[in-house]
């Protein structure tokens, strides 16, 4: 699965596109994405927007908008967004997107 990450300052032009296990994903576990060193997101009421750009082959994507804040000093630990893709009767593919400050 791949995801657009939008900056809190601009929900039109994506900040990055990250796919499971690509160079932008700091976690090599299938179905888990880790995005390091995102700046804090306090300039926006909603924070970063994450939106699936493509689902794994055979799965129905969740293309809705998901929002999360990154706080100064990463108070409260990594943020977690869980996105589930359905695959017929065979189950689901769970994507967990993490973001954290340096």
N, C-alpha and C positions, 0 to 999 in steps of 0.2 A: 504494500500500500504506500501511496505517496500523499504528502500533505503540503498545502501552502501555509506558510506562517506569515501573518500580516502584522506590521508594526502598529503599536497603539496610535501613532500619529497618522497612519495612512491605511485604511481598509480597502483601498482600490488596487494598489500595486504591491504584490507580495514582496516581503523581505527576503524570503528564501523558499525553495521547494525542497523538501527532504523526503527521501524514500527509505523504507526499511532496509537497513544494512548498506546504505550508500555512504559517501564520504562525509556527509553532514550528520549522520547518525553515529553518536558516540557509544552505542550499545550494539553488540553483534548478536544478541538474542533475537530470534525470529518473533515478530509481533510486538517488539518493544522498541521505541525510539527514544533516544536521549539527546537533547539539544543543550549544549553547554554555553555558558557565558552570554545569555540574553541580558541586555540592560534592563534595569527596573522599568516598570510600566505605569508609574503613577500619574503620568500626564494625561491619561485617558480614564474615563469612568469605567470602561469595559476591559481594558488591558489588551493583551495580544489576542488576535483571532486566529484560530486554527480551523482549516477546512480541508477535508479530504479532496485530493485532486484526481486520484485513481485508486481503485480497489484491486486486490489480488485477483488473478484470473479465476472466473467462476463464482465470484462473490458479488453481492449487492453492496455498494458503498453507502456510507452515511455521509452525504454531502452537505449536511446542515452546518451552521456556524457554531463553534465552541469558543468560549472566552476564558482567559485566565490571566491573573496578575503575577508579575515577578516583583517581590518586595525588596527594599534595601537590605543587604546582608543576608538575603534568602531566609528571612524569618519564617519559621514554620516548615522549613525543609523544601524539597522539590515540589513543584506543582504537578498535578497529575490530571490528565484528561483521558478518559476511557472512551474509545470509539469502537463499536462492534459492527462487523460486516457479517451478514447472513449468507449461508450457502445451502440452499434447499433444505433437505432433511438431515444433512450430514453435520450440522453444527454451526459454530461461529468462529470467526477469526477476530481476536481481540487485539486492538492496537492501544498501547498506553504511551502517550507522548509526555515526556518530562522536559521541563525547562528549568535551568538554575543559573544563578549568577556566579561569577568567578569567585 
